[in-house]
Every structure is written in C-alpha cells, then in structure tokens.
Amino acid sequence: MIESTLTSKGQTTLPKEVREALGLKPGDKLRYFVHGDTVRIVRPKPASALFGMLKKHYEGPPVSLEEMDEAIADEAAARFRRAVER
C-alpha cells in the first residue's frame, strides 16, 4: 500500500509510484472522484481521447446526468485499478 502524509495546510505530496502510474509530470492537472469514503485520482484526458469508447447507439432507458457521471467515475476507477494491478 502506498501512503502519504497530510500537512496542517491540507496538502500532500503524491508518492513517486502514484506519479509514475499516472504518467504525471510537474504542472499536470489531476481530477478527483469522491464516491462514498473512497477518492479516486485520475489524470484528465482530452475529449478526443473519448472517441470510439461508446457504442454507436444507446438503446436502454433514459438516465440522468448524475447517473451518467457516476457510471463514468466508476469506469474510470475500474480502469485505473486494472492499470495499477498490471
């Protein structure tokens, strides 16, 4: 397990292993997904990286934006877990 310490100012340093797993360098942006008591850190991707990820036509029931956001966060976290486990 990888750990870091929170300072009195609410700051922490991302451990080297985390920076390497996400391919981060100074100045990169991070995105945080809070789901219950779990926080997932991901590197944002440009919209062009999403091309082709979805099926051409969605034929299920209508879903809310909140449900879409939750599904996206869950899939991003699953992909991150798979990448870390490699």
N, C-alpha and C positions, 0 to 999 in steps of 0.2 A: 504494500500500500504506500502511496506517495502522500506526504504531508507537507504543509507549510504553516507558518505562524502568522496570526493576525496581530497587527500593531495597534497601539492605542488610537491611532488615526483611522483605523478600519482598513488598512492596506495590507497587502501580502505580496510576496514575490512568487510567480509561477515557477515551480521547480523545473530544472533543465529537462527532465524526462517528459513533462507535460508540454513544454515549448517545442521539443523535438517531435512529439507525437502529433501535434497540430501544425507543425511546419512554420512556427511563428518566428518573426524577427522584430527588432525594435520598430515601433510605430504602427504595427499591425493592430487592427481592431478585433475585439472579441465580442461574442454575443452570449448572453446568459439566459438559460431557460430554467425557470423555477417551477417545479412540479411537486407539490406537497413539501416534504422536507428534503428533497433532492434538488441540487443545482447542477445543470449541465453546461459546460463551457464549450463553445464551438467557434470556429473561425468562419465569419460570414463569407458567402460565395456570391459572385455577381449573378444577376438574373440569367445571364446567358448560360450559366452552368446548369440551370434547371431544364434546359431544352431537352425534350425526349424522355424525361423522367416519368411523365404521366401517360396513361393510356389515352388514345385519341378521343374517346367518348366516355363520359361517366354516365352510367345508366341506373345508378342507385337512387335512393330517396334524397330529397334536398337536405343539406346540412348547413348549420350556422357558421359564421366566420370564426366563432370561438371554437367550435368543433374542428374546423379545418386547422386552426392554429395549434390546437392540442395534438392533432394527428401528425402535423409537420414536426412539432417538437419531439414527439415520441419516436418518429422515424429517424430524425437527426441523432437522437441519443442512441438508438439501436445501431446506427451506422458507426457512431463514434466508439461504442463498446466493441463492435466487431473489429474496428481498426486497431484498438488498443490491445485486443486479445491476440492479434497476429504476431 
